[in-house]
């Protein structure tokens, strides 16, 4: 897996992502405590997160169209600059003592625009930088590092809050985005064969959006797994929202929940590493089984099993989930033409996060009425069932690795003459 770092282009891309993730991993906890310090309580956190997710969801399809129109390098730089600007504004509001819940919601929404742009652009550009055979290992390294940082992020965020304060913790996030933007300037500007970016109107046309949707609906394996991701993503978000409530009522509070979430992130990182060592040639089966496995920890909590058993179930779930995540990203990059990859990646991501604002709005109230264990049991069922359902579709079971006919286009660096014409 580390052999991919001998490729200079990927090495720059990977380093920038690691630095960006190092800031992004601490931002949620520092922002949450900043809101609590303002007296916002749980409602304030829900408002800020709701605005952030809503903007992200609305802009994802637009970002997908832009990703397919333009070279990825300037878009990646723009996404990091946008994130840095709004994190700087957020930190300034907090450190100056003038922050309010509504102002933090506004700047968080602005930052979501940068995040929405980064998702499809990053996946598309990586498919252009590396040959198909190296994509799986590169994605495995990226996912392993991402989840490893996520496991340490809350701890690092807590240390920053205690030592220098929430505002400076967010400022750290701003600096990592600036550093990532600088690194992205060292990437080559590549264009895919067949791209026709010149002469297009500046606006986003419905035909371009519908083309991305058609690329999904015309592939049975893709629309069935995407639909399953929509349901399982919402159920997972609900379970993660109710998890702290369950831990407070039935376990040992924040320490228990931190152990569970840290185990999931660390195990997912381990699973991603194993995916590079022993790649699967049936990604459709791997995606379904890996996603379904994440129900194990929530099922253990709904059954009120002891903490060690819950942690063990979460550990096994994460190890299975890591390879499924790698397979999900890699399969898309290998089977979708590069001139559609931005829109398809955006639509797939949209399906995964679309239920989240609704879940945030209703899950807490349902838990107050029915109890946290009941909600976790329903979430576990809504993860396992829909995740396994695509296995009834032959095209999912028979999906293989590698580029299909008419798949990913080849990428080439832009020549000096082409750059001059631009």
C-alpha positions in Angstrom: 0.0 0.0 0.0 2.8 2.4 0.9 4.3 1.7 -2.5 1.8 4.2 -4.0 3.7 7.0 -2.3 6.5 6.5 -4.8 4.1 8.2 -7.3 4.9 11.9 -6.8 1.4 13.1 -7.9 -0.3 10.8 -5.4 2.2 11.6 -2.7 1.3 15.3 -3.0 -2.5 14.5 -3.1 -2.2 12.2 -0.1 -0.1 14.6 2.0 -2.6 17.4 1.4 -5.5 15.2 2.3 -3.8 14.1 5.6 -3.1 17.7 6.6 -6.7 18.8 5.8 -8.1 15.8 7.7 -5.9 16.6 10.7 -7.8 19.9 11.1 -11.2 18.6 10.1 -11.1 15.8 12.7 -10.8 18.3 15.6 -13.3 20.9 14.2 -16.6 19.2 15.2 -15.8 18.8 18.9 -14.3 22.3 19.1 -17.3 23.8 17.4 -19.7 21.9 19.6 -18.0 23.2 22.8 -17.9 26.7 21.4 -21.7 26.6 20.9 -22.2 25.2 24.4 -20.1 28.0 25.9 -22.5 30.4 24.2 -25.4 28.8 26.0 -26.7 27.2 22.8 -27.2 23.8 24.4 -28.3 20.9 22.2 -30.7 23.0 20.2 -27.8 25.3 19.2 -25.7 22.4 18.0 -28.6 21.0 16.0 -29.2 24.4 14.3 -25.6 24.8 13.3 -25.3 21.2 12.1 -28.6 21.4 10.3 -27.6 24.5 8.3 -24.2 23.0 7.5 -25.7 19.7 6.2 -28.5 21.5 4.3 -26.0 23.7 2.4 -23.8 20.6 1.7 -26.7 18.7 0.3 -28.0 21.5 -1.9 -24.6 22.3 -3.4 -23.4 18.7 -4.0 -25.1 18.2 -7.4 -23.8 21.6 -8.5 -20.3 20.7 -7.3 -20.5 17.5 -9.3 -21.3 19.4 -12.6 -18.4 21.8 -11.9 -16.1 18.9 -11.2 -16.8 17.3 -14.6 -16.4 20.7 -16.4 -13.0 21.9 -15.0 -9.6 20.5 -14.2 -9.4 19.3 -10.7 -6.3 21.1 -9.4 -7.8 24.7 -9.3 -11.0 23.3 -7.8 -9.2 21.5 -5.0 -7.3 24.7 -4.2 -10.5 26.7 -4.3 -12.3 24.2 -1.9 -9.5 24.5 0.7 -9.4 28.3 0.4 -13.2 28.4 0.9 -12.9 26.2 4.0 -10.0 28.2 5.4 -11.8 31.5 4.9 -14.9 30.4 6.7 -13.0 28.6 9.5 -11.1 31.9 10.0 -14.3 33.8 10.2 -15.7 31.2 12.7 -12.6 31.4 14.9 -12.6 35.2 14.8 -16.2 35.4 15.9 -15.5 33.0 18.8 -12.2 34.6 19.9 -13.6 38.1 19.7 -16.6 37.2 21.9 -19.3 38.3 19.4 -20.3 34.8 18.2 -23.9 33.8 18.3 -25.6 30.6 17.2 -27.0 32.2 14.1 -23.6 33.6 13.1 -21.8 30.3 13.6 -24.5 28.6 11.5 -24.0 31.1 8.7 -20.2 30.6 8.5 -20.6 26.8 8.9 -22.9 26.9 5.9 -20.3 28.8 3.9 -17.7 26.2 4.8 -20.0 23.5 3.7 -19.7 24.9 0.1 -16.0 24.1 0.2 -16.6 20.6 1.5 -19.3 19.9 -1.2 -16.8 20.9 -3.9 -14.0 18.8 -2.5 -15.9 15.5 -2.4 -16.5 14.9 -6.2 -13.4 16.7 -7.3 -11.1 14.7 -5.1 -12.5 11.3 -6.3 -12.4 12.4 -9.9 -8.9 13.7 -9.8 -7.5 10.7 -8.1 -8.9 8.5 -10.9 -7.1 10.7 -13.4 -3.7 10.6 -11.5 -3.4 6.9 -11.0 -3.8 3.8 -13.3 -6.7 1.6 -12.5 -4.6 -1.1 -10.8 -3.2 1.3 -8.3 -6.5 2.9 -7.4 -7.6 0.3 -4.8 -4.3 0.5 -2.9 -4.3 4.3 -3.0 -7.9 4.4 -1.7 -7.0 1.9 1.0 -4.1 4.1 2.2 -6.3 7.2 2.1 -9.2 5.6 3.9 -6.9 4.0 6.5 -5.3 7.3 7.3 -8.6 9.2 7.3 -10.2 6.9 9.8 -7.0 6.7 11.9 -7.0 10.5 12.2 -10.8 10.4 13.0 -10.0 8.0 15.9 -7.5 10.5 17.4 -9.4 13.7 16.4 -11.8 13.9 19.4 -8.9 13.4 21.8 -6.8 16.0 20.1 -9.8 18.4 20.0 -10.4 17.9 23.7 -6.7 18.7 24.4 -6.9 21.9 22.3 -10.1 23.0 24.1 -8.6 22.5 27.5 -5.2 24.1 26.7 -5.9 27.0 24.3 -9.7 27.1 23.9 -12.2 26.2 21.2 -11.6 29.3 19.1 -7.9 28.5 18.7 -8.8 24.9 17.9 -10.9 26.1 15.0 -8.0 28.4 14.0 -5.8 25.3 13.8 -8.4 23.8 11.3 -8.1 27.0 9.2 -4.3 26.7 9.1 -4.5 23.0 7.9 -6.7 24.0 5.1 -4.3 26.7 4.0 -1.4 24.2 4.1 -3.4 21.7 2.1 -4.2 24.4 -0.6 -0.5 25.2 -0.9 0.3 21.5 -1.4 -2.4 21.1 -4.0 -0.7 23.8 -6.1 2.1 21.2 -6.7 -0.3 18.8 -8.5 -0.2 18.7 -12.3 -3.2 20.1 -14.2 -4.7 17.1 -15.9 -7.6 16.8 -18.4 -9.3 13.6 -19.4 -9.5 12.5 -23.0 -12.9 13.5 -24.4 -13.5 16.4 -22.0 -15.0 19.4 -23.7 -14.8 22.2 -21.2 -14.4 25.1 -23.6 -17.4 27.0 -24.9 -19.9 25.7 -22.3 -22.3 28.2 -20.7 -21.3 29.3 -17.2 -24.5 28.2 -15.5 -25.3 24.7 -14.4 -27.9 23.2 -16.8 -30.5 20.6 -15.8 -29.3 18.4 -18.7 -25.9 18.1 -17.0 -27.5 17.2 -13.7 -29.8 14.7 -15.3 -26.9 13.1 -17.1 -25.3 12.3 -13.8 -28.5 10.8 -12.5 -28.9 8.8 -15.7 -25.4 7.4 -15.3 -26.6 5.9 -12.0 -30.1 4.8 -13.0 -28.7 3.1 -16.1 -26.6 0.8 -14.0 -28.6 -1.6 -11.9 -25.8 -2.4 -9.6 -25.1 1.3 -8.9 -28.7 2.5 -8.3 -29.5 -0.4 -6.0 -26.4 0.1 -3.9 -26.9 3.9 -3.8 -30.5 3.5 -2.7 -29.3 1.1 0.0 -26.7 3.6 1.1 -29.4 6.2 1.5 -31.3 4.1 4.0 -28.3 2.8 5.8 -26.7 6.2 6.0 -29.7 7.7 7.6 -30.0 4.8 10.1 -26.3 5.1 10.9 -26.6 8.9 11.5 -29.5 8.3 13.8 -27.7 5.6 15.8 -24.6 7.9 16.2 -26.9 10.7 17.4 -28.6 8.5 20.0 -25.5 6.6 21.1 -24.4 9.2 23.6 -27.8 9.2 25.2 -27.7 5.4 25.5 -24.2 5.6 27.0 -25.3 8.0 29.6 -28.4 6.0 30.6 -27.0 2.4 30.4 -23.2 2.5 30.4 -20.6 4.9 31.9 -21.3 8.0 30.0 -18.9 9.8 27.7 -16.0 7.5 28.4 -18.0 4.5 27.2 -19.2 6.2 24.1 -15.7 7.5 23.3 -14.4 4.0 23.6 -17.1 2.7 21.1 -16.6 5.4 18.5 -12.8 5.3 18.8 -12.9 1.5 18.3 -15.1 1.9 15.2 -12.7 4.5 13.6 -9.5 2.5 14.5 -11.0 -0.8 13.3 -12.2 0.8 10.0 -8.6 2.0 9.5 -7.3 -1.5 10.1 -9.9 -2.9 7.7 -8.8 -0.5 5.0 -5.2 -1.7 5.4 -6.3 -5.3 5.1 -8.2 -4.4 1.9 -4.9 -3.4 0.3 -3.2 -6.6 1.4 -6.0 -8.9 0.4 -8.1 -7.1 -2.3 -11.6 -8.6 -3.1 -12.6 -9.3 -6.7 -16.3 -9.1 -5.8 -16.7 -5.5 -4.6 -20.6 -5.7 -4.7 -20.7 -8.5 -2.2 -18.0 -6.8 -0.1 -19.9 -3.5 0.0 -23.1 -5.1 1.1 -21.6 -7.3 3.8 -19.3 -4.6 5.1 -22.1 -2.1 5.5 -24.4 -4.6 7.1 -21.7 -5.4 9.7 -21.9 -1.9 11.1 -25.2 -2.9 12.7 -23.4 -5.2 15.1 -22.5 -2.6 17.7 -25.8 -0.9 17.7 -27.6 -4.3 18.0 -25.5 -5.1 21.0 -26.4 -1.8 22.6 -30.1 -2.3 21.9 -29.9 -5.7 23.6 -28.2 -3.9 26.6 -25.2 -6.2 26.4 -22.1 -5.4 28.5 -19.6 -2.8 27.2 -16.8 -5.3 26.3 -19.2 -7.3 24.1 -20.4 -4.1 22.4 -16.8 -3.0 21.8 -15.9 -6.4 20.4 -18.9 -6.2 18.0 -17.9 -2.7 17.0 -14.3 -3.8 16.4 -15.4 -6.6 14.1 -17.8 -4.3 12.3 -15.1 -1.7 11.7 -12.7 -4.3 10.3 -15.4 -5.4 7.8 -16.5 -1.9 7.1 -13.1 -0.6 6.0 -12.8 -2.8 2.9 -16.3 -2.0 1.9 -15.5 1.7 1.9 -12.5 1.2 -0.2 -14.4 -1.0 -2.6 -17.2 1.6 -2.9 -14.9 4.4 -3.9 -12.7 2.3 -6.1 -15.5 0.6 -8.0 -17.0 4.0 -8.9 -13.6 5.3 -10.2 -13.0 2.1 -12.2 -16.5 1.7 -13.8 -17.7 5.3 -14.4 -16.3 7.4 -17.3 -14.2 10.2 -16.0 -16.3 12.8 -17.7 -19.2 11.7 -15.6 -17.4 10.7 -12.4 -17.8 14.1 -10.6 -21.6 14.1 -11.0 -22.0 10.4 -10.1 -19.8 10.7 -7.0 -21.8 13.8 -6.0 -25.1 12.0 -6.4 -23.9 9.0 -4.5 -22.7 11.2 -1.7 -25.9 13.1 -1.8 -27.9 9.9 -1.3 -25.8 8.9 1.7 -26.2 12.2 3.6 -29.7 13.3 2.4 -31.5 11.8 5.4 -29.2 13.3 7.9 -30.9 16.7 8.6 -34.3 14.8 8.9 -32.7 12.3 11.3 -31.2 15.1 13.4 -34.6 16.7 13.6 -36.7 13.7 14.7 -34.4 11.0 16.2 -33.9 12.7 19.5 -37.7 13.2 20.0 -38.4 9.6 19.1 -35.8 8.4 21.6 -37.4 10.6 24.3 -40.7 8.8 23.6 -39.7 5.2 22.9 -36.3 5.0 24.6 -32.8 4.9 23.2 -32.6 1.1 23.1 -35.7 0.9 20.9 -34.3 3.5 18.5 -31.0 1.7 18.3 -32.7 -1.6 17.5 -34.7 0.0 14.7 -31.4 1.6 13.4 -29.6 -1.8 13.5 -32.4 -3.4 11.4 -32.4 -0.5 8.9 -28.7 -0.9 8.4 -28.5 -4.7 8.1 -31.6 -5.3 6.0 -31.2 -2.7 3.2 -27.4 -3.3 3.1 -28.0 -7.0 2.3 -30.9 -6.5 -0.1 -28.7 -5.6 -3.1 -27.2 -9.0 -2.9 -30.5 -10.3 -4.5 -29.5 -8.4 -7.7 -27.3 -10.4 -10.0 -25.3 -7.4 -11.3 -24.3 -6.6 -7.7 -23.2 -10.1 -6.9 -21.3 -10.5 -10.2 -19.7 -7.0 -10.1 -15.9 -7.3 -10.6 -12.9 -5.1 -10.1 -11.2 -3.4 -13.1 -12.5 -1.1 -15.8 -15.5 -2.1 -17.8 -15.9 -1.3 -21.5 -16.6 2.3 -21.8 -15.3 2.9 -18.3 -12.7 5.3 -17.0 -11.1 7.5 -19.6 -7.3 7.9 -19.6 -5.9 11.0 -18.1 -3.0 13.1 -19.5 -1.2 16.1 -18.2 -2.0 19.3 -20.1 0.7 20.3 -22.5 2.4 23.7 -22.3 0.8 24.6 -25.6 -2.7 23.8 -24.2 -2.0 25.8 -21.1 -1.0 28.8 -23.2 -4.2 28.5 -25.2 -6.1 28.6 -22.0 
